[in-house]
Amino acid sequence: MKSTAKTKKKVTAEQIARMADKGQDISRFFTNDGKMMPPLIQRVNVDFTGTMLEELDREARGMNISRQAVIKTLLRRALDENYVAAASRPGK
């Protein structure tokens, strides 16, 4: 009979957190072999008029999402439309 290699079952972050809550040693999960990555999200400040904020809030309520999510959604859509328009211009 062939012997098969046992695959290690991956432990989730939730399981590690539960172990830590119970006071168990979780140091084996932290090897310091990884590389520090810069944060992918950067916070910015943007000024809006009161009227524009009212419009954004109205859209947020209609879409049942946060104002921030509305801003991100609309900005992503505008950037995508800009890229499509730029690609269709003559000379590109």
Secondary structure as the mmCIF struct_conf table of DSSP 4:
data_model
#
loop_
_struct_conf.conf_type_id
_struct_conf.id
_struct_conf.beg_label_comp_id
_struct_conf.beg_label_asym_id
_struct_conf.beg_label_seq_id
_struct_conf.end_label_comp_id
_struct_conf.end_label_asym_id
_struct_conf.end_label_seq_id
HELX_LH_PP_P HELX_LH_PP_P1 ALA A 5 THR A 12
HELX_RH_AL_P HELX_RH_AL_P1 ALA A 13 ASP A 21
TURN_TY1_P TURN_TY1_P1 LYS A 22 GLY A 23
HELX_RH_3T_P HELX_RH_3T_P1 SER A 27 PHE A 29
BEND BEND1 ASN A 32 ASN A 32
BEND BEND2 GLY A 34 GLY A 34
BEND BEND3 LEU A 40 LEU A 40
HELX_RH_AL_P HELX_RH_AL_P2 GLY A 50 MET A 63
TURN_TY1_P TURN_TY1_P2 ASN A 64 ASN A 64
BEND BEND4 ILE A 65 ILE A 65
HELX_RH_AL_P HELX_RH_AL_P3 ARG A 67 SER A 88
BEND BEND5 ARG A 89 ARG A 89
TURN_TY1_P TURN_TY1_P3 PRO A 90 GLY A 91
#
